[in-house]
């Protein structure tokens, strides 16, 4: 696979995250400014799509084109339309608020799966840091805890067939293993025992990730502080490393495909940068919208 060409779009004051392509523009989170921004590739302009986001992070569209968002500071997952919250999906479990919902994925049945790490050790939340599922139930949502073995989960992503949930495990060393994990989704909607697809050792594990049309995982990982440095990994579903691509900024946070044919890759960074790779040699897979041919 040839070397990538990185196009710099913006450098903002705070970390960028949660890129989501809506068919015409890229939505992404400017976390600590509590803004959702929109990048318009036709004009090159960036505009404010939503304000007062409570430090929103991960965002994803479901198959119906509905946008779900993790609002970290508000400890909840919400659904947004036209730049505003229209529904609270989940804000507590077992009578207690969440820690700081971070990233999410939606399955074909419309269930919203999300990670709930506790950055900064926020008091009053859950007893641990796990992954949850919010299932639609007659106008409301039923929340179920689906993992019991995490120390700090982050990025979540479904396999192409929906039978596997990939989870980024990112505990601070030496508390646990920094891994990309694969959990089988069982017939009753629970998760089976995980398989560790890749162990990052002392290096920074996966933050966010997206999927190609071939079912491969495109993952943001690494930093300048150690290991091989910041880069994009391309994993086969088995965990085999297919390729690596050093990034032009430190600590890549998340990525998604976009534009016609879903051939361009957008990458956000903890440094506040937003980059675009116009041609990765891959085509992305998104639940919504379907790629233009």
C-alpha positions in Angstrom: 0.0 0.0 0.0 1.4 3.4 -1.0 2.3 6.2 1.4 -0.5 8.4 2.4 -0.8 12.1 1.6 -2.0 14.1 4.6 -3.9 17.3 4.1 -4.2 19.6 7.1 -7.6 21.1 7.5 -7.5 22.8 10.9 -5.8 23.2 14.2 -8.2 24.2 17.0 -7.6 25.1 20.7 -8.8 21.8 22.2 -8.8 18.1 21.3 -10.9 17.0 18.3 -12.8 13.8 18.3 -15.9 11.9 17.1 -15.8 12.5 13.3 -19.1 11.4 11.6 -19.8 11.8 7.9 -23.5 12.8 7.1 -23.3 12.5 3.3 -22.4 16.1 2.6 -20.2 17.3 5.5 -18.0 16.0 8.3 -19.3 16.6 11.9 -16.7 16.4 14.6 -16.3 17.3 18.3 -14.3 20.2 19.6 -14.5 18.6 23.0 -13.6 21.2 25.7 -15.1 24.1 23.7 -18.4 22.1 23.9 -19.0 22.5 20.2 -19.8 20.2 17.3 -18.3 21.6 14.2 -19.0 20.9 10.5 -16.4 20.8 7.8 -17.7 21.4 4.3 -15.2 19.8 1.8 -16.7 21.6 -1.2 -16.0 25.0 0.3 -13.3 24.2 2.8 -15.2 26.1 5.5 -15.8 25.0 9.1 -19.0 26.1 10.9 -20.6 25.6 14.2 -23.3 22.9 14.0 -24.1 22.7 17.7 -23.1 24.6 20.8 -23.3 23.6 24.5 -22.5 20.0 23.9 -21.3 19.2 27.4 -17.9 18.2 26.1 -19.4 15.8 23.5 -17.0 13.1 22.2 -18.0 10.1 20.1 -20.7 10.5 17.5 -22.2 7.9 15.1 -25.1 7.7 12.7 -27.4 4.7 12.7 -28.8 3.1 9.5 -31.8 5.5 9.6 -29.5 8.5 9.6 -30.1 9.4 13.3 -27.1 10.9 15.1 -26.1 9.5 18.6 -23.7 11.4 20.7 -21.7 10.8 24.0 -21.9 13.9 26.1 -19.0 13.3 28.6 -19.5 16.2 31.0 -23.3 15.5 31.2 -22.6 11.8 31.7 -25.1 10.7 29.1 -25.8 9.5 25.6 -28.2 11.5 23.5 -29.8 11.7 20.0 -29.4 14.9 18.1 -31.2 16.5 15.1 -30.5 19.8 13.4 -27.9 20.8 16.0 -30.0 20.1 19.1 -30.7 17.2 21.5 -34.1 15.6 20.8 -33.8 12.5 23.1 -31.8 11.3 26.1 -30.9 7.7 25.4 -29.1 6.8 28.6 -27.9 8.8 31.7 -27.7 6.2 34.4 -27.4 2.6 35.3 -28.5 0.9 38.5 -29.7 4.2 39.9 -26.3 5.9 39.5 -25.0 8.3 36.8 -22.4 7.1 34.3 -18.7 8.1 34.6 -18.0 9.8 31.2 -19.5 8.1 28.1 -16.9 8.2 25.5 -17.5 6.3 22.3 -20.4 4.4 20.7 -21.6 2.1 18.0 -25.1 1.1 16.8 -26.0 -2.4 15.7 -28.5 -3.3 12.9 -31.3 -3.7 15.4 -30.9 -0.1 16.6 -29.2 -0.9 20.0 -26.6 1.7 21.1 -23.5 0.3 22.6 -21.2 2.7 24.4 -18.0 2.8 26.6 -18.0 4.6 29.9 -14.4 5.3 31.1 -13.7 7.5 34.1 -11.0 9.9 33.1 -10.1 12.2 36.0 -11.7 9.7 38.5 -15.0 11.5 38.6 -16.9 10.8 41.9 -20.4 9.6 42.1 -20.5 7.5 39.0 -20.3 3.8 38.4 -18.2 1.4 40.5 -16.1 0.5 37.4 -15.5 1.3 33.8 -17.4 -0.8 31.4 -19.4 -1.1 28.1 -23.2 -0.7 28.1 -26.0 -1.4 25.7 -29.1 0.9 25.4 -32.0 -1.0 23.7 -35.2 0.8 22.4 -38.3 -0.3 24.3 -41.6 1.2 23.4 -40.6 4.9 23.4 -37.9 4.5 26.0 -34.5 2.8 26.4 -33.4 -0.1 28.5 -29.8 0.0 29.6 -27.8 -3.2 30.2 -24.1 -3.6 31.2 -22.4 -5.9 28.8 -18.8 -6.1 29.9 -17.4 -7.1 33.3 -13.7 -7.3 32.6 -12.6 -3.8 31.6 -10.4 -1.5 33.5 -10.8 1.4 31.0 -12.7 0.9 27.7 -12.6 3.5 25.0 -13.4 3.0 21.2 -16.1 0.5 20.2 -16.8 -0.8 16.7 -18.9 -3.6 15.2 -17.6 -6.0 12.7 -19.0 -6.1 9.2 -21.4 -8.9 10.0 -22.3 -7.5 13.4 -21.2 -10.6 15.2 -18.2 -9.1 16.9 -17.8 -6.0 19.1 -14.3 -4.6 18.9 -13.3 -2.7 22.1 -10.2 -0.6 22.8 -8.9 -1.3 26.3 -6.6 1.5 27.5 -5.8 1.2 31.2 -2.9 3.2 32.6 0.2 0.9 33.0 0.8 -1.2 35.0 -2.8 -1.6 36.0 -3.8 -3.8 33.0 -3.1 -4.6 29.4 -3.5 -2.1 26.6 -5.3 -4.1 24.0 -7.6 -4.2 21.0 -10.2 -6.8 22.0 -12.8 -8.7 20.1 -16.0 -9.8 22.0 -18.4 -12.2 20.2 -22.0 -11.0 20.3 -24.2 -13.9 21.5 -27.7 -14.8 20.4 -29.2 -13.3 23.6 -27.5 -10.0 23.0 -24.8 -10.5 25.7 -21.0 -10.7 25.0 -18.8 -13.8 25.2 -15.3 -13.9 26.4 -12.9 -11.6 24.5 -10.0 -12.4 22.4 -7.0 -10.0 22.5 -6.3 -9.2 18.9 -3.3 -6.9 19.6 -1.3 -6.0 22.7 0.3 -2.5 22.6 2.5 -3.1 25.6 3.6 0.2 27.2 2.5 2.2 24.1 -0.7 4.1 23.7 -3.5 1.7 22.7 -6.4 2.3 20.3 -8.5 5.4 20.9 -11.1 5.5 18.1 -11.6 3.3 15.0 -13.7 2.8 11.9 -14.3 0.0 9.4 -13.5 -0.6 5.7 -15.8 -2.2 3.2 -13.6 -5.3 3.4 -14.2 -5.5 7.2 -10.8 -4.4 8.2 -10.3 -2.1 11.2 -8.7 1.3 10.8 -7.5 2.4 14.3 -5.9 5.5 15.8 -3.2 4.7 18.3 0.3 5.6 19.6 2.1 8.7 20.8 5.5 10.3 20.7 6.1 9.3 24.4 7.1 5.7 23.5 6.7 2.8 21.2 6.5 3.2 17.5 4.9 6.7 17.7 1.5 8.0 16.6 0.0 6.2 13.7 -3.0 4.7 12.0 -3.1 0.9 12.1 -5.0 -1.2 9.7 -6.0 -4.6 11.2 -7.6 -7.6 9.7 -10.6 -8.8 11.8 -8.2 -11.5 13.1 -5.9 -8.9 14.5 -3.2 -9.3 11.9 -1.5 -5.9 11.2 -2.0 -5.2 7.5 -0.3 -1.8 7.4 0.7 1.2 9.6 0.8 4.8 8.7 2.6 7.4 10.8 0.5 10.5 11.5 1.6 14.1 11.1 0.4 15.1 14.6 0.5 13.5 18.0 -2.1 11.3 19.7 -4.7 10.6 16.9 -8.0 10.2 18.5 -10.6 8.9 16.0 -11.3 8.5 12.3 -14.0 8.0 9.7 -14.4 7.7 6.0 -16.3 10.2 3.9 -17.0 11.8 0.6 -18.1 10.2 -2.6 -17.4 6.4 -2.6 -16.2 6.7 1.0 -12.6 6.9 -0.2 -11.3 9.8 1.9 -10.2 9.3 5.5 -10.7 12.0 8.2 -8.6 11.9 11.4 -8.9 13.9 14.6 -6.2 14.5 17.2 -5.7 15.3 20.8 -3.6 18.2 19.6 -6.8 19.9 18.2 -5.9 19.0 14.6 -8.1 17.7 11.8 -6.5 16.0 8.9 -7.8 14.4 5.7 -6.2 11.6 3.6 -7.8 11.9 0.2 -6.8 8.5 -1.0 -6.0 5.6 1.3 -6.4 2.9 -1.3 -9.4 1.7 0.8 -13.1 2.2 0.8 -14.9 2.8 4.0 -18.0 1.2 5.5 -20.6 3.3 7.2 -24.1 2.4 8.4 -25.3 5.7 6.9 -25.1 7.1 4.3 -24.6 4.5 1.7 -21.6 5.4 -0.5 -22.1 7.1 -3.8 -20.9 5.0 -6.7 
